[in-house]
Amino acid sequence: MTTTASTPATTEQRDLLTVTIDGVEVDVPKGTLVIRAAEQVGIQIPRFCDHPLLKPAGACRQCLVEVSTPDREGNLRAMPKPQTSCTLEATPGMVVATQHTSAVADKAQHGMIEFLLINHPLDCPVCDKGGECPLQNQAMTNGRATTRFVDIKRTFPKPLKISSEILLDRDRCILCQRCTRFSDQIAGDPFIALQGRGGGTPGRDVHATHGSQIGTFDADVLDFAYEGGEAQRVTDRGLSGPVEGEPGVVVGLSAGPVGVAETDTTGRPFSSYFSGNTIQICPVGALTSATYRFRARPFDLISTESVAEHDAGGSAIRVDHRRGVVVRRLAGDDAEVNEEWITDKDRFAFTWQSAPDRLEYPLVRDEDTGELVETSWSEALHLAARGLERARSAGGVGVLPGGRLTLEDSYAWSRFARTVLGTNDVDHRARPSSAEEADFLARRVAGAPTDVTFSALEHAGHVLLVGLEPEEESGTMFLRLRKGVLAGTVAVSTVAPFATRGTTKLRASLLPAVPGAEAAVLDSITPDATEVAAAAVATALTEPGAVVLVGERAGALPGVLTAVERLVDRTGARLAWVPRRAGERGAVEAGLLPALLPGGRHVSDAEARVDVAAAWGVDRLPSAAGRDLTAILEDTAAGRLGGLLVGGVELRDLPDPALARRALAAAGVVVQLEVRRSEVTEHADVVLPVAPPVEKGGTFVNWEGRRRPFGQVLVSHQMADQRVLDALAAEMGTSLGCGTLADVHAQLTELAGWQPAQAPVPAPVSAAPAPAVGEHQAVLATWKLQLDAGRGQDGEPHLAGTAHRPVLRLSADRAARLGAVDGTAVTVRGPAGSITLPLAVTTMSDDIVWVPENSPGSHVHEMLGAGAGSLVDLEVTR
């Protein structure tokens, strides 16, 4: 029998060759590993260190097989010893005998299991990996029934704190090096390393060389010291020390000074955004989560496939729950999207959905006391309906649904606004935005084909980032780009204020831009540009497959998106928009913008309005473009709008939180649909609780435009937004037709069949003139870090401990003129107030100051009353 293995997508066709495995012939591409060739014909070879997304290591030696190859005369000759099938490439005519047909291979594998178990503790009943452990399974299938080892096992103090989230039991480690290879080859964060040589000695005695062990960059792990005295110890006792209660030290990969890439700006060892993946790929229970440790066993858990809700990547995840409580989340296996990796935020930040401030029952404002009190759904819907009817008659209702909705919920919000409230005053963008961005989304994003994908990025040739930091804003995109960079199939350049840690790991070329000047930089990207870097990028973008990725932050800077369109039009590069929130792309497709109907139809298109109105069973739809977020808030505060219907909106995220508070206070009626209490709740007249993602089914649309459906995980009495809005519409005398997911999907399918006219092209938007920067002033640059003060991370202190500490960034020259050095407290002042943070001197323009947008002690919009591109004052805090 001959089997032809499927050929992976590569830049060039590879030749096939034939090998024989356990008597079965298989045709595989040149360069295929023997262990992969065996998988093609369903032959399983035991392994621990092997992982399809990591480079071969041959560390565990468990995959030994007997191999014979033809010599020059064609005679088959056996290799003198068993070979590791995870490192051996198949060659023409090779004959492989696995443990199924070879006594030699079987004995070798039994011997390796016996060696691995010599020092391995027999603590399976209390090990988090128990029940899903490859070592357990293979000890039964490929190991001895009894042990011959009678000496003392090697032990280590445990757990070793790799970070506040990741704990290491070195007793259990089998040195497969999956974790160290992941940190080096995938994440690019050197937070864990293999140290020492040999087998070591029992206990903590050191008679010769240290035994090989996995650990952090910590001198205490190997008991060595550095010249010049004792190494500096971290301030948080117990953070990374190998002995409980003892602090760790800050050191490098070897006996030398600490490298820039090995510590963050606080001097602590790095805590990677992706470190949780090492827990999942660990083949034993050596790496564990501080959150999940000793919480449950696999056979106690109910598992459900789902999709992560924290960013627009649409990562596949597996949610494990016990007795109605989610206890952990794992990465799903989706080769087209996130492969087998997810961010730590997607993995660990799930407790927000069951936080103590969850809204369990509807709330209404008591007329006598002014307090919110629980009530029945019938009364709450009645009061909400009457209040919205009054507001509709008193100037109209502004609709602010937020950017974390599923596609189905977004569609229900869109239809509710147009058919029940009769308004286009709807905007999902709970963040700084502009009319320029709304027009851009209508022309370039809504209804656009999915031609830029994760796989396309990996092989794009060149990718230009504009207003986007992938590591902070789309973690799985960052991993896919880095994979392509290391493979040499893509190069990255970025238009940004400075080269961040993430773009440095992408080896990105920097096109420096002061916030607000990005449009000029983009226009300078031409083949005859005077700047060598700009000319090189221009040439690269004309090559087939090149991509321009533009982040949502570009929408708040005048002229940038217009310049992006000019760039892709003159180079032929493909374009993709990458929002930060999980529901933003779906909201665009559902029409949650002032001038957009579902499916990318512009409200000015009379034919589109007629078709949508017919599908919705109404006579007509409002034809004038509505107000955007800022206009809704301004007109509500001025009394020109009668009320607000608000979804998942956090006031701190808005461009002007003070304006939002005034609008909420002045609104005649405020109806809120929300999962948890928020600042909006304190102003609401009626609060209708809705289900979080874990308690409902639905579909997220990721940045690619790919639909990512997921099912309901937990049984709940809460309803999704689309069901609540359907009931509210019925109370107001209108049929919304969104009672079930099937109803919504049927409508979406019907609407998807039409081909609307192209959205009108507005006049180009000019960039704002560059501000004159004074001696003690700077232009503000800001964006959110992946782990920040967002409410989606509430209730997870272990994850919060891995967040990068907020710092303020200035150039060396600007810091010197202020008389500041690294660590000096520097204050930045805006119209609303000030932010004071420790300084991190950074290679960047002297005219820029950077602070994190929403981290502890640094809430830019609220505390400064300013945004990116604004002029702010600087001073050193004495």
N, C-alpha and C positions, 0 to 999 in steps of 0.2 A: 504494500500500500504506500502511495506517495501523497503527501499533503503539502500544499503550497501555502506558506505563511503570508499573511497580508503584509504589504509593504507600507511602512509609515510614510507620512508626507515629508518629503525632503526636497532640497533644492535640485537634486539630480537623481536620476534613476540608478539604483544600485543593482549589480549583478546578483543572480541567484546561484546558490550552490546547494549540493545535496549532502546531508549527513544522515546517519542511521542511529537512532536512539532506541534501545531495548528492542531491536529488530524492526522498528518502524522507520521508513525513510521519510524525510521531511525536507522541503526546499525552503531555504531561508535566505534573506539578503546577506551579502558579505558584511562582516563585522558584527553579526548577531552573536550574542553570548549563548553558550550551550544551555544555560538554565532557561533562557527565553525560548530557545528552539524546542526544549522539552515541553514547555507550557503550551506551545502551538498544537501539540498532539495529545494534550491532556495528561502528561506525565509529571507528577508533582515531585520535586526534589526538595527535601527539607533545607531551610536556610534561616538565618537570623540577621546577618548584616546586609543582605541583599535587599535593595529597594529599587523599583523601576525608575524613580525620579532622581536617584542619587548615583554618583559614579561608583564603579566597583571598588571594593576594598579588600575582599578576601580575608576579613578579620576574624570571623568566627570559625571558619574551616568546616562548617557543618554540611556544606553542599558537595562533599567529595564524591567523585564518580570515577569509574575506570574508563580510560580513554585509549583508543588505538588509532593510529594514523598511517596512511600509506607512505612508504619510503619512495626513493627515486625510481625504483624498479616496479612500484605498484604493490609491493608486498605489505600486508597489514602488520604493523609492529605496535605492541602495547607500550605505553609509557611506563617507566619503572615504578612510579608511585601514583596513588590516586590524585586527581587534580580537582581544584575548586572550580565548579561549573559556573560560578558567578563572575569569574574573571577570565575565563578561557573562551576565546572566540572560535566559532565553528569554522572548520576548514573543509575543502572538498574531500569527500570520501571518508571523513572521520566517522569512527564507530564508537558510540558511547554506551556504557552499561551502567545503569543506575542501581540503586539498592534493590530494585525490583528483580533484577536479573543477574546481579553480580554479588557473590559472597564477599569479595574484597571491599567493594564500596559499602556494603551493609555493615561489615565489621568496622570500617573506618568511621562511619557515621555513629555507630554505637560508642566507639572510643571517644569521639569528640564530645558527645553528650556527657559521657562519664567525666571528662576533664572539666567541662563547664559546671558540673554539679559538685565538684570537689569543694569549692569555697562558697557555693550558693546556699543561702539559708533555706531551711525547710519550713517557711512561714506562709505557705500558700493560704491557710485559712484567714489570715489577717492582711494579706497582700491585696492591694487594689486591683491588680491584674488577674487575680485568681478567677478562673472560669473563662477567661478569654486570652490566656497566656500561651503564646507559641512554644515557650520552653516547657510548660506543662504538657501540652499536646504532643510535642515531639519526644519528650522524655518517655511518654507512654508508647509511641509508635516506633521510635528509633533508638530507644535507650535500654539499659539493662533493668531487670526486674529488682535487683538488689544492689546495694553499694558495697564496694570493697575498701572504701576510704575510712580509716579509723583514727586519723590524726586530728589536730585542732584546726578548725576552719578560721580563715582570716576574717577579721571583723573591723569595722570602722564605726566611730561615733556617727549617729544619724538622728535626724536628717540633715544633710548639708543644704543650706538655703542658697540655691542658685539665684533666686530673686524672692520677692515677697509672695510670688504666685507659684513658683516651681521649686519643688523639694526633691532632693536626691538621696536615695538609700544606696550607698556604694557597695554594701554587702551583696546586693542583688545584681549589680552590674556585671554583664558578661563581655564588656569591652567590644561590642559590635561596631561602635563608632557611628551609629546612625545619627545620634544627636549632634556630634561634632561636625559631621559632614553636612548636616542640614544647616547648621549655623554658618558654615563657611560657604557652601555651594548654593544655598537657596536664599536665606535671609541676609547674609552678609554681615551679621552681627557676631563678633567673636566673644560670646558670653559664656562659652563652655569649651573645655579643651581636654585632650588626653595627656596625662602627665605621668612621669615615672617610667621605669622599665622593669621587666621581669615579673616574677610571681610574688615578690615581697616576702614578708614574714608574718607569722600569726600575731593577732592583736595589733597594738600600735608600736611594737618594738621595731627598731630600725637597726639591723645588724650589717646590712650591705646596702644595695640600691633599693630605692622605694619600689614597691609593686606598682604596676600600671593601674591608674585609676582616673576616672572622669572627675573633673572639678572645675570650679571657677578659677579665675586668675588670682589666686590667693596663695601667698607664701606659706601660710600655715598648713595648707594641704600637704606640702612636701617638706615642711620644716626647714626651709632654707632662708637665709637672710641676704640682704643686699649691702653692698659697700656704702659707706657713708652713714651707717647707723640703721636703726630699726625703721622699717617702712611706715609711711603715714597710714594711720588706721582711720577707717571711716567713722563718721560720727554716730551713725545708727548702730547701736550695739546689737549683735546677733543678725545683722542683715545678711552677711555672706560668710560668716565664720564657719569652719568645719566642726567646731565644738559648740554645743548649745551654750549660750550665754557669753561666748567669746566673740569679739568683733572680728571682721575680716580685714584684709589690707588691700590697698590699691597697688597692683603690680601689673606687669605686662606678660606677654607670651613667654619671655625668657628673662634672664637676670639682666635687666637693663631698664631704662626709663620707660614710663608709661607712654604709649603711643596715643596720638590724638584720637584715632578711631576706636580705641579700646575703653575710653571713659567718656561719660557725658560731661556737660558743662559744670556739673556739681562736683566732679571728681569721683563719682561712684562708678563701679563697673556697670556696663550697659545692661539694661533690661530691654530685650528685644520685643517688638510688636508682634512677633510671630513665634515666641518661645514655646507656646502651648502645643505646637505641632510635634515637638520632641517627645511629649508625653504619649501622644497617640502612636507614633512610629516606634517607640521603645518596645522591643519584643519581650521584655520582662517588666517587673514592677519597680525598676530602679528610679524612674522619673515619675513623680506624682504631682497632682494639683493640690495646693493648700485648701482649695475650696471643696474638692470632692473626696479628699483623703478620709478613709474609713467611713464613708457615708453609705455605701451600698455595694452589692455584688451584681455582676452582669445578669445572673439568672433571676434577680429580683426586679429587673428593669423592664419597662415597656418602651420600645424604640419606635420612633416615627421619623420618616424622611421629611425634611423641611427646607426652608430657604432663610438665610440670615437677613435681618431687618436693619442692620446698622449703616450700611453704605449702599451705593448703587451698583455694586459688583454682582449681586444676586448669587452669592456663594451657596453651594449645596451643603447642608448640615444634617446631622442626625441628632434628634432631641430624645434624651433618655429621661423617663420620669418614673417615680415610684410613689404609689398611693396618692396620686394627683398632684405631686410636687416635682418640678423639674430639678434634677440633681446634677446633670451635666449635659454639655453639647459637644459633639465631635464633628470633624470635617467629613463631609460626604465625598464620594468619588465621582467627579464629573470632569472628564478629560477636556471638554469644550469650554469650561468656565474656570473653575478654581482648581482643577486637577485634584490633588488630595490635601490642599493647604487652605487654612483660613487664618484670619488675624486673631490675636488674643481677645480683641473686643468682641468679635463674633462668637468666640468660644466661651468666654467667661461672663460677659455682660448680659445676663438674662434675668437676674433677680429683680430688675425694675418692673417686670410684668406682674410681680406678686408683692410689691412693696406695701408697707403698712398704710400708705395714703391712697391705696386703690379705691376707686369709686365703685361701690357695690350696688347702690340703689340710687334712683333719681333724687335730685335735690331741688327744692324751690325756695325762693326768698319769702320768709314770713313777713307779712305786711305790718305786724305789730312790733316785732322785735328787730326786724331787719336781718335776722340770721338765716342761714341756709338750713333747711330741715328736710329729713327724708320723707318721701311720699311714694305713692303708687305710680306705676307707669301710666295708667290712664289719666290721672290728674296732671302729671308732669307733661304729657303730650298735649293735653287740653290747654294748659296754661302757656306752653311754648307756642302752640298754634295761634292762640288769641294774641299773644304778644307780637309774633311775627306779622300777623295780619295788620295790627295797629301800626307797626313800624313800616310796613309796605305802603300803607296809606299816608304816612307822615314823612315821605321823602325817599323811602326805599330801604333795603337791607343790604349791607355789605357782607360778603361771604369770604371768610378766611379759613380754608380747610387745613392748611399746613402741608408739609411735603413728605409725610411718612405714611401715606395711605396706599392700600393696594389698588390695582387697576379697577377692580369692581367698585370699591368705595369711592374712588375718584370719579368714576362715571356717575354714580348716584348723586354725589355732590354737584356735579356739572348739570345733570338733568334737573335736580331740585332747584338750583338757582334760576335756570331759564324757564321752567314750566310752572313752578309753584310760586317763586318770588318774582318772576318776570324781570330779571335783571342780568346784565353781563358784568356787574360789579363783583367779580370773583377773581381771586389771585391766590394760588397755592404757595407762592414764594415767601416763606417766612424768614427772609434774609435780605441783605442789600441787593437791589436789582434796579432795572431801568426799563423804560419803554423800548430802548434800543435792543435790549435782551429779548423782550417779548416778541419783537418783530423778527429777530434772528431765529428764535425757537419756532416761530410759525413758518419761516422760509426753509430752514435748514434741518430741523429736527423732527417736527411733527410729521408723522407718516413716512419718514425717510426709511429706505431699505436698510437691512442689517448687513452692510458691506464691510464695516470695520469691527472685527471681533477680537477676542483674546488671542486666538491663533494667528490672526492677521498681524497683530502687534508684534508677536514673537518673530515673525519673518518679514517685517515691513521694510527693512533696509534702513529707513531713517524715520524717526518720530520726533516731532517738535512739540514741546509742552508750552502752553500759554496759560498763565494763571492757574497752574495745577501742580500740586506736590503729590505725586501718586502714593508715596509711603504714608502720608498723613491722611489723604482724602479717599484713596481707593487701594487698599492694601494688596488685594489679589492682582490688580493691574500692575502694581509695582513688582510683585514676584514674577509675573509673566514677562515684563520688560527686562528684568534682570536676567532671567533665563536666556532670553534672546541676546542680550549684551554679552554674556559669558560664552554663548555658542557662536558669536560673531555674525549673527543673522540680522541684527538691528543695532543702530547707533542712535543715541539720544542727544538732543539739545534742548535747552530750556530758556525761555524769556522770563527772568526772575530778578529780584533785588540782589540775591547772593546765591552761592552754591550751597544748598542744604546738605545735611548728612545723607538724606535719601538720594538726591540727585548725584552726589559724589559716588555712592555705591552703584549708581547706574553709569558711571563714567561719562556723565553728560557734559557737553560743552556749554558754557554759560554765555548767553547774550544779555549782559547786565542792563537792567532798566529800572529807573526810579518809578515808583507807583504813579500812574497817570501818564507816563511816557512810553508805555508799551506799544501804542499805535505807531509812534515814530520809528521804534525799533523794528516792528513788523514790516513797515513800508520800506525800510532800508535793506531788507533781505532780498537782494537782487544779484544776479550773476556778476554785475560790474560794480558791486559795492566796494567801498574803500576799505571797510573792515574785512579782514581775511575770513573771520569766523562767519560773518553774515553771508559772504559770497559762497562759502562752502556749504552752508545750510541751504541756500537758494538752489545750488546745483543738486544737492542730495534730494530735495523735495520734488524735483522734476523726474526722478527715477520712478519706475513702476512700483506701486505698493506703498509709497511714502504716505505718512499720516500726520495730520495736525490734530493734536488733542487740546481742546480748550476747556478749562474748568469754569465752574459757575462764578468764581470770583471775578472773571473778566467782564461779566455783565454789569458790574457796578462801576466800571471805569469807562468814561465816555470815549467813544471812538475805537475801542479795542476790538469789539466783535466785527465792526465794519472793516477794520484793517485785516482781521483774520479772513474775512470773505474775499477781500481783494487778493490776499496772499494765495489762497487755495485756487482762485480763479486763474491767476497768472502762472502758477506752477503745475496745476493739475493734481495736486495732492488730495488725498481723501481727508474728510473732516469728521470728527466725532466730538460730541459734547458730553462732558463727564460731570454730572452733578454730585453732590456729597450725600444727599439723603436718598433712601431706598425708593421712595415713592415719586420722585420728581419726574422721571421720564414717563411713567404711567400717567401722571397728572397732565403732562403736556398732551399725550395721546387722547386723554379723556376730555380735554378742553377746559381745564381749570386755569384759564388765562382770560383777561378782559376782552380780547379780540379773537378768541379761538373757540371753535366748536369741536366736538369729538371727531377724531380721524384727521385732524389737521385742516379742517374747513374754516376759512376766515368768516367772521360774522358779516363782513361787507359783501360776501358772495350771496346774492339773492337766491340763486338756484340751490345752493347748499342749505340755506335757511328753510327753504320750502321742503326740501327732501327730509331734513332732520325733523322739522315740525310734523311732517306726515308720519314719520316713523314713531314719533312720540305721541301722536294723536292730539295735537293742539293746532289751533288755527294759524298762529304765527309765533315767531320768536323775536325778541328785541334785536334791532338791527344796528344800533349804534354801539361802538366799542365802549366797554365799561371802564370803571376806575381801576387803577392798580392798587397795590397794598398801601402805599403812602397816601394816595389821593383818598382812598377809603377812610383811612384814619384821620386825615385832615378834615374831610367833610363831616365825619361823625363828630369830631371834637367841636366843629363849628355849628353843629345842629342841622346840617343840610341832609344828613342821612338819619333815618329814624331808629336804626338798630343794627346789631351785628350778630351773625351766625358764625361761631368760631370753632375750629377743630383743634388739632394738636399744635398749638402755637406757643412758643416760649418767648416772653417779652424781651429777654436779654439778647435773643438772636436777631431781633428786628433792628433796622438801621437807626431808629429813634425810639428807644423804649419809653422815654418821657412822653412823647406824643401818643404812643399807644395807651399809656395809663390815662392820659387826659381823655382820649376817645372812649375808652371803656367806662370812665366815670360819667361822661356826658351822654352816652347812648341811652335812648329811651328804653330799649330792651336788649339784653345780651343773653343769647342761648348758646350753651357750650356742649359739644360732644367730645369727651375726653376719657382717657383710661385712668389717669390719676389726677388728684388735686394739683392745681397750678396757680400761678398768680392771676390768671384769667378767672379762675373759679371765684375768687374773692369779689369780683365785679359782676358775676353772672346772676341773672334772675332765675334761670332754669338750667340745671346741669343734667345732661343725659349720659349715663355711663356707656362706654362702648368696649368691645372686647379687644385685648391686645392680640398680636399675631399668633401667639401660642394657643389661643382659645378660639380661633376661627380659621377657615380656609380662605384661599384667595390666590392672587397672582401679583407678583412684583414684576415690573418691567425694568431690566437692568440698563446700564448705559449703552450697551450694544443695540438695544431695542428688542432683545430676546425676552420672551415671556417665561417667567419662572414660577409655575404653579406650585402650591404647597397645600397640604391638608391640615385639618384641625388636629391638634395634639391632645389637648385636655378638654374634658367635658366641662361645659360652663353654661350658666344661665344668662350670661351676657350676650348681647347681639353685636354683630358687626355694624359699621357705620351705614352700610347700604340698607340693612334691615331697619335700623332706627329711623333713617330718613324716609324709608317707604311708609312706616307707620305714621310719622309726622305729616307726610304729604296726605295720607288718607284722612287724618284729623282735620286737615285744611281743605278737604273736599276734592283732592286731585289724586289720580292713580299714577304712581311713579313706576310701577312695574318692575321693582327691584327687590322683591321679597326673598328671592333665592338666587344663588350663584348661577343656576341654570338660566333663570330669567335674564340676568345681566349678560351672560355669555351669548344668548340668542340675539340680544339687541346689538352687542358689539360685533357679532358676525354679520348682521344685516348692514350696519353702518360701514363696515370695512369694505364692502363691495363697491362703494361709489368712488368716483374719481373727481374730486373737486377741482375748481380752478386754482391756479397758483396764487399764493398770497401776494398781495400788492407789495411792491418794492418801495420802501420809503427813501427819502433823501439821505445820503450818507451823513453820519454823525461825526462831527469834528472833535478831536481830542481837546481837553481843557488845556489852556496855556500853563506852562510850568510855573509854579509859584517861586517867588524870590525868597530864598532861604537865608535867614539871618544868622548871626554868630551863634546864638543859643536856640536855634530852631532846627527842625528836621522834617522831612516828609515821612508820614506814617506808613509803614508796611505792616500787614497783619494777616494771619490766617489761623484757622483752628488746627490744633494738634489732634492726632488720632485719639489719644486718651486725654480728655480735658475735664471740664466741669459740667459736661452735659448730663442731663437727667437719665439718659439711657444707660449710664454706668452706675447708677445708684445701687447701694446695697452690696457692692463687691469691693471691700477694702483691700483684699489681696491684689486685685487688678489695679486699683488706684495706686498702690505702692510701686508699680512699675512705670507709672507715667513720668514723662520727662518734666523735671521741675521748671516752672516758668522763669525765664530770664529775659533781659532786655539786651538787644544787640546793637552795637555801634561799631564803626570802623576804628582802627587804631589811632588814626590822626584825630578824629573827632573826640575820642575818649581822652586823648592826651590834652587837647585844648580845654576839655572840661576838668582836667585834673583827676581823671578816673582811671582805674585799672580793673582787671578782672575781679569780680566780686563786690565792687563798689556799688552801693545803693544809688541808683539814678532814677530821677522822677521825670516823667513825661506828662505835660499838662495840655488839656484840651478845653473846649468851651464848657463842658459840664463838670470837670474835675480832673483828677490826676491818678496815675498809676506809678507805684514805686516798686522796682524789681532789681535784683542783683545784675550787674553788667557781665556780659560775655562778649569780649572783643572778637569781632568777626571780619573777615575780608569782604568788604562791601563799600559802596559809595559813601563818601563823607556826608552826603545830604540825606541819608536814610536812617531812621530808627525803626527797629522791628520789635513788636511785643506780641505774645500769643493772644488770639482774639477772645477765647473763652476758657481760660484756665484759672485755677484758684488765685485770687488776688489780681486778676487781669481780665476784666470784662470790658472790652474796648468800647462798645457802643454805649453801654450804660455809664461807665466811669469817666470816659473822655468826651462822650457826645460827638465823636468823630469817626471817620472810616478811613480805609486805605486811600492814599493820595492827599489826605488833609495835612495842613501845616500845623505842627505842634511845637510846644516849648520844651526845652530840656534844662535840667539843673541837677547838680550833685547833692544828694541828701547827706548832710553832715551829722 
